[in-house]
Amino acid sequence: MLTIKTITENRDEVIRRLAVKKFDATAYIDKVIEWDTLRRNTQSALDANLAEINNVSKKIGGLMKEGKKEEAEAAKARVSELKEASKKQDAVKEDAEKRIHEILVLIPNLPHDSVPEGKGAEDNVCEKMGGVIPTLYKDALPHWDLAKKYNLIDFELGVKITGAGFPVYIGQGARLQRALIDFFLDNASEAGYTEIQPPYVINADSGYGTGQLPDKEGQMYHCGLDDLYLIPTAEVPVTNIYRDVILDKDSLPVKNTAYSACFRREAGSYGKDVRGLNRLHQFDKVEIVRIDTPEHSYQSLQEMVDYVESLVEKLELPWRILRLCGGDMSFTSSLTFDFEVFSAAQERWLEVSSVSNFENYQANRLKCRYRDDLKKTRLCHTLNGSALALPRIMAALLENNQSPEGISIPKALVPYTRFDMIK
């Protein structure tokens, strides 16, 4: 969440920048400033009361020794009066702090100055493209038909067992899934990321720490009996490793990677864009997470973008990188680059990764800090990226590599699949 200092010292700038995200922050910001003024004034009154209590208390003993009992009793009465007033003021301060927090968690992160104006996906800016879009033969099939033809994925069986959006991978389809996971994890390890195997459920504190709660509560699966949530991405448990932690500057950047299943309700998703693997309630993904200093975090972001680019290149997929506009950015992100691969049979681009810098927005919620060269504690910057999400990568691999003879496997994956063709 935004810091109170950022809001109180830069009111107009905060409102202007949040407008890039199509968020009218005026009422929220003014309420924070109003409650913060009350909090600070109350704190000043509390400090004055405490000073007077200490001063009067010191005199009581002397007055008693001097036999000035009435004055001593009056002093005691004044101390009691001040303590009672302090209790009321402390309650006012705590209420103000609570109300400030309730407002702050509803305010999105500030977009970076380089974020373009725009309302939605159509206004995102293409930064770079690569790979070759294949020309398919006449009777080429979309991936959901290929999955059925070669017995790779059974969508109907998933409906029987659980419901729509929970596919069952079979035979070479399951092997290809596992190959992709191992391929992504091995590449991340080679790039210096430490592998983590996180829990798949989190508590509410973890959800608040990375900003899924309260903003995305309706999109998460909630285990009501235990008040736990199924993770929407490994970013959440991995980043929460550093909640309430003070890191040494020399240890930064921290670089972690993790494979996990991901669970998303995807409420309100309907139509052709959700067919097959395009949008699921459960899917596999390898995530990369960095914790860094403010001065180095944008270099880290570029390194992460370059790394994800190397993955899609190795998979021989046509790709493009989009700089997201303000209206298409997430609640918590300051700057996001989306990777898309081209799905030849569907003739459309599919998002397979988002790489984001959250600056200190998550870190302020998490209280994730580091000691600088002067041994002062400062908020870290947090970053994460999909490297990569499997479903749409699988869709593009199946569609783009099909031929009348079968589906060929990219050379980089063959050591993992141990077959070079699906027939």
C-alpha positions in Angstrom: 0.0 0.0 0.0 1.1 3.6 -0.4 2.9 5.2 2.5 1.2 8.0 4.4 4.2 10.2 3.7 3.8 9.7 0.0 0.2 10.8 0.2 0.5 13.7 2.6 3.6 15.2 0.9 2.4 14.6 -2.7 -1.4 14.8 -2.7 -2.0 16.3 -6.1 0.7 14.1 -7.8 -0.7 10.9 -6.2 -4.2 11.8 -7.5 -2.8 12.6 -11.0 -0.9 9.4 -11.3 -3.7 7.2 -10.1 -5.9 8.8 -12.7 -3.7 7.0 -15.3 -5.0 3.8 -13.8 -8.6 5.2 -14.2 -8.9 5.4 -10.4 -10.4 8.6 -8.9 -8.4 8.8 -5.7 -9.5 12.3 -4.5 -12.0 11.3 -1.9 -9.7 8.5 -0.6 -6.6 10.7 -0.4 -8.4 13.5 1.3 -9.9 11.1 3.9 -6.4 9.7 4.6 -5.1 13.2 5.1 -8.0 14.1 7.4 -7.6 11.1 9.6 -3.8 11.5 9.6 -4.1 15.1 10.8 -6.4 13.9 13.6 -3.9 11.1 14.4 -0.9 13.5 14.6 -2.8 16.1 16.6 -3.9 13.4 19.0 -0.4 12.1 19.3 0.9 15.6 20.1 -1.8 15.9 22.8 -0.7 12.5 24.2 2.9 13.5 24.2 2.0 16.7 26.1 0.0 14.8 28.6 2.8 12.3 29.2 5.3 15.2 29.7 2.9 16.8 32.2 2.2 13.5 34.0 6.0 13.0 34.4 6.5 16.5 35.6 3.7 16.5 38.1 4.5 13.0 39.4 8.1 14.1 40.2 6.7 16.9 42.4 4.3 14.7 44.5 7.0 13.1 46.6 8.6 16.5 47.4 5.2 18.0 48.4 4.5 15.1 50.7 7.9 15.5 52.4 7.2 19.2 52.8 3.9 18.4 54.5 1.9 20.0 51.7 -0.7 17.3 51.7 -3.4 19.2 50.0 -1.1 20.3 47.1 0.1 16.7 46.8 -3.5 15.4 46.6 -4.3 18.0 44.0 -1.3 16.9 42.0 -2.4 13.2 42.3 -5.8 14.2 41.1 -4.3 16.1 38.1 -2.3 13.0 37.2 -5.4 10.8 37.3 -7.2 13.4 35.2 -4.4 13.4 32.6 -4.3 9.6 32.5 -8.0 9.4 31.9 -7.7 12.0 29.2 -4.8 10.0 27.7 -6.9 6.8 27.6 -9.6 8.7 25.5 -7.0 10.2 23.3 -5.3 6.9 22.8 -8.6 5.4 21.7 -9.1 8.3 19.2 -5.6 7.7 17.8 -6.1 3.9 17.5 -9.5 4.5 15.7 -7.8 7.0 13.3 -5.0 4.5 12.5 -7.5 1.8 11.9 -9.5 4.0 9.5 -6.4 5.1 7.7 -5.4 1.5 7.1 -8.9 0.6 5.9 -8.7 3.3 3.3 -5.0 2.7 2.3 -5.7 -1.0 1.3 -8.3 0.2 -1.1 -6.0 2.5 -3.0 -4.0 1.0 -5.9 -0.3 1.4 -6.5 1.0 4.4 -8.3 1.9 3.7 -12.0 5.4 4.4 -13.1 5.9 7.5 -15.2 6.5 5.4 -18.3 3.1 3.7 -18.1 1.1 4.8 -21.2 -2.4 6.3 -21.0 -5.2 4.0 -22.0 -8.5 2.3 -20.9 -7.8 -1.3 -21.7 -5.9 -4.0 -23.6 -6.4 -2.3 -26.9 -4.2 0.6 -25.7 -1.2 -1.5 -24.6 2.0 -0.6 -26.4 4.0 -3.3 -28.3 7.6 -3.0 -27.3 9.2 -5.9 -29.1 8.4 -8.9 -31.3 10.2 -12.1 -32.2 9.9 -15.5 -33.7 8.1 -16.6 -36.8 4.3 -17.1 -37.1 3.9 -20.5 -38.8 1.7 -21.1 -41.8 -0.5 -24.1 -41.0 -1.8 -26.7 -43.4 -5.4 -26.5 -44.6 -7.0 -28.9 -42.0 -5.1 -27.6 -39.0 -6.9 -27.9 -35.7 -7.2 -25.8 -32.5 -5.5 -27.3 -29.5 -8.7 -28.6 -27.9 -9.3 -30.8 -31.0 -5.7 -31.8 -31.1 -5.9 -32.8 -27.4 -8.8 -35.0 -28.2 -7.3 -36.4 -31.4 -4.0 -37.5 -29.7 -5.6 -38.2 -26.3 -3.5 -35.6 -24.5 -6.1 -33.7 -22.4 -9.6 -34.7 -21.4 -11.7 -31.6 -20.7 -14.9 -33.6 -20.2 -13.3 -35.9 -17.6 -12.2 -32.8 -15.7 -15.8 -31.6 -15.7 -17.0 -35.0 -14.3 -14.4 -35.0 -11.5 -14.5 -31.3 -10.5 -16.1 -29.0 -13.0 -15.3 -26.8 -16.0 -11.8 -25.4 -16.0 -10.1 -28.4 -14.4 -8.6 -30.5 -17.3 -7.1 -33.9 -16.9 -3.8 -34.4 -18.7 -3.1 -37.9 -20.1 -0.1 -39.8 -21.4 2.1 -37.6 -23.6 0.0 -34.6 -22.6 0.9 -35.2 -18.9 4.5 -35.8 -19.9 4.7 -32.6 -21.8 3.3 -30.7 -18.8 6.0 -32.2 -16.6 8.7 -31.5 -19.2 7.7 -27.8 -19.3 7.8 -27.5 -15.5 11.3 -29.1 -15.3 12.5 -27.0 -18.3 11.4 -23.8 -16.7 12.8 -24.6 -13.2 16.1 -25.7 -14.7 16.4 -22.5 -16.7 15.6 -20.4 -13.6 18.2 -22.2 -11.5 20.8 -21.7 -14.2 19.9 -18.0 -14.2 20.6 -17.7 -10.4 17.2 -18.2 -8.9 16.9 -20.3 -5.8 14.1 -22.8 -6.0 11.3 -22.8 -3.4 8.6 -25.3 -2.9 5.8 -23.3 -1.3 2.5 -24.2 0.3 -0.6 -24.1 -2.0 -2.8 -22.5 0.7 -2.2 -19.2 2.5 -3.7 -17.3 5.4 -5.4 -13.9 5.2 -2.2 -12.1 6.3 -0.4 -13.4 3.3 -3.2 -12.4 1.0 -3.1 -8.9 2.4 0.7 -8.8 2.2 0.9 -9.1 -1.5 -2.3 -7.3 -2.3 -4.7 -10.1 -3.3 -6.9 -9.1 -0.3 -9.2 -7.3 -0.2 -8.9 -6.4 -3.9 -9.2 -9.9 -5.4 -11.0 -11.7 -2.7 -13.9 -12.8 -5.0 -11.4 -14.3 -7.4 -9.8 -16.6 -4.8 -11.0 -20.0 -3.6 -11.6 -19.7 0.1 -11.5 -22.6 2.6 -14.0 -21.3 5.0 -13.6 -23.8 7.9 -9.9 -22.9 8.3 -10.1 -19.4 6.8 -7.4 -20.2 4.3 -7.1 -19.4 0.6 -5.9 -21.5 -2.4 -3.0 -19.5 -4.0 -3.6 -17.7 -7.3 0.1 -17.8 -8.0 3.3 -18.9 -6.3 4.2 -15.2 -6.0 2.0 -15.0 -2.9 3.6 -17.5 -0.6 7.1 -16.9 -1.9 7.0 -13.1 -1.4 5.4 -13.6 2.0 8.6 -15.4 3.0 10.0 -11.9 3.5 7.0 -10.5 5.5 8.3 -8.8 8.7 11.9 -9.5 7.7 14.8 -7.0 7.6 17.4 -8.0 5.0 21.0 -7.0 4.7 21.6 -4.8 1.6 24.5 -7.0 0.6 22.0 -9.9 0.2 19.9 -8.1 -2.4 18.6 -8.8 -4.9 17.0 -12.0 -3.5 16.1 -14.2 -6.5 13.6 -17.1 -6.0 11.7 -19.4 -8.3 8.8 -21.7 -7.6 6.6 -24.1 -9.4 3.0 -24.4 -8.1 -0.5 -25.2 -9.2 -2.5 -22.0 -9.3 -6.2 -21.6 -8.5 -8.5 -18.8 -9.8 -12.2 -18.6 -9.7 -12.2 -16.4 -12.9 -15.7 -15.2 -12.0 -17.4 -13.6 -15.0 -15.3 -15.2 -17.7 -17.4 -16.5 -20.5 -17.3 -16.9 -24.3 -14.9 -18.2 -26.9 -11.8 -16.8 -25.1 -12.2 -19.4 -22.4 -12.3 -22.5 -24.6 -9.8 -25.3 -24.0 -6.7 -24.2 -22.2 -7.3 -20.5 -22.7 -8.7 -19.8 -19.3 -8.7 -22.4 -16.4 -9.6 -22.5 -12.7 -6.5 -24.7 -12.0 -3.3 -24.5 -13.9 0.5 -24.9 -13.5 3.0 -22.1 -13.5 6.6 -21.4 -12.7 7.2 -18.0 -11.0 10.2 -15.9 -10.5 10.3 -13.4 -7.6 12.9 -10.7 -6.7 13.3 -8.6 -3.6 15.6 -5.6 -4.4 16.6 -2.1 -3.5 14.8 0.9 -5.0 17.9 2.0 -6.8 18.3 -1.4 -8.6 14.8 -2.6 -9.0 14.2 -1.4 -12.5 17.5 -3.0 -13.7 16.1 -6.2 -12.1 12.8 -5.7 -14.0 14.7 -5.5 -17.3 16.7 -8.6 -16.4 13.5 -10.5 -15.7 12.0 -9.4 -19.0 15.1 -10.4 -20.9 15.0 -13.8 -19.1 11.4 -14.5 -20.0 12.2 -13.5 -23.6 14.9 -16.2 -23.6 12.4 -18.8 -22.6 9.9 -18.2 -25.4 12.8 -18.0 -27.9 14.1 -21.4 -26.8 10.5 -22.8 -27.3 10.6 -21.4 -30.8 7.3 -19.6 -30.4 6.3 -16.3 -32.0 6.1 -13.7 -29.2 5.6 -10.1 -28.4 6.1 -7.9 -25.4 3.5 -5.3 -24.3 3.9 -2.4 -22.0 0.6 -2.3 -20.2 -1.4 0.9 -20.2 -2.8 2.4 -17.0 -6.3 1.0 -17.5 -5.1 -2.6 -18.0 -2.7 -2.7 -15.1 -3.1 -4.7 -11.9 -4.1 -3.1 -8.6 -0.6 -3.6 -7.1 1.7 -3.0 -10.1 3.8 0.0 -10.8 5.0 -1.2 -14.2 4.1 -4.4 -16.1 5.3 -6.0 -19.3 3.0 -8.8 -20.7 4.4 -11.6 -22.9 2.1 -13.0 -25.5 2.6 -15.9 -27.9 0.8 -16.4 -31.2 -1.7 -19.2 -31.4 -1.7 -20.1 -35.1 -4.9 -22.2 -35.2 -6.9 -19.7 -33.2 -5.2 -16.8 -35.0 -4.8 -14.8 -31.9 -2.2 -13.7 -29.3 -2.3 -15.4 -25.9 -0.9 -13.9 -22.7 1.6 -16.3 -21.1 3.5 -14.0 -18.7 3.3 -10.7 -16.7 6.5 -9.3 -15.4 6.0 -6.5 -12.9 7.7 -4.1 -10.5 5.6 -3.3 -7.5 8.2 -0.8 -6.1 7.5 -0.6 -2.3 3.7 -1.1 -2.5 3.8 -4.8 -1.4 6.8 -4.2 0.8 4.9 -1.6 2.9 2.1 -4.1 3.5 4.6 -6.9 4.2 7.0 -4.7 6.3 9.7 -6.1 4.1 12.8 -3.9 4.7 16.5 -3.8 4.4 19.4 -1.9 6.1 21.0 0.6 3.9 24.7 1.7 4.1 23.8 4.0 7.0 22.2 1.1 8.9 18.8 2.7 8.5 15.8 0.5 7.6 14.2 1.2 4.2 11.3 -0.5 2.4 12.4 -3.0 -0.3 11.0 -3.2 -3.8 9.3 -6.4 -4.9 9.1 -7.9 -8.4 7.6 -11.0 -9.9 7.0 -12.6 -13.3 5.5 -15.8 -14.8 8.3 -17.9 -16.3 6.1 -19.4 -17.5 2.4 -20.2 -17.2 1.8 -23.5 -18.9 -1.7 -23.7 -20.3 -1.4 -21.2 -23.2 2.2 -22.2 -23.8 0.9 -25.8 -24.2 -1.9 -24.5 -26.5 0.6 -22.6 -28.8 3.0 -25.5 -28.9 0.3 -28.0 -29.9 -1.2 -25.7 -32.5 1.9 -24.1 -34.0 3.9 -27.4 -34.4 1.2 -29.6 -35.9 1.5 -31.2 -39.3 -0.3 -34.1 -41.0 2.3 -36.4 -39.5 1.8 -35.3 -35.9 2.9 -32.6 -33.5 6.7 -31.9 -33.3 8.4 -31.0 -30.0 10.8 -28.0 -29.8 14.5 -29.2 -29.6 15.0 -27.6 -26.2 12.2 -29.8 -24.7 13.2 -33.1 -26.2 15.6 -34.0 -23.4 12.7 -33.5 -21.0 9.9 -35.2 -22.9 12.2 -37.9 -24.3 10.1 -37.9 -27.5 10.3 -35.5 -30.4 6.9 -36.1 -32.0 3.4 -36.7 -30.8 1.7 -39.1 -33.3 
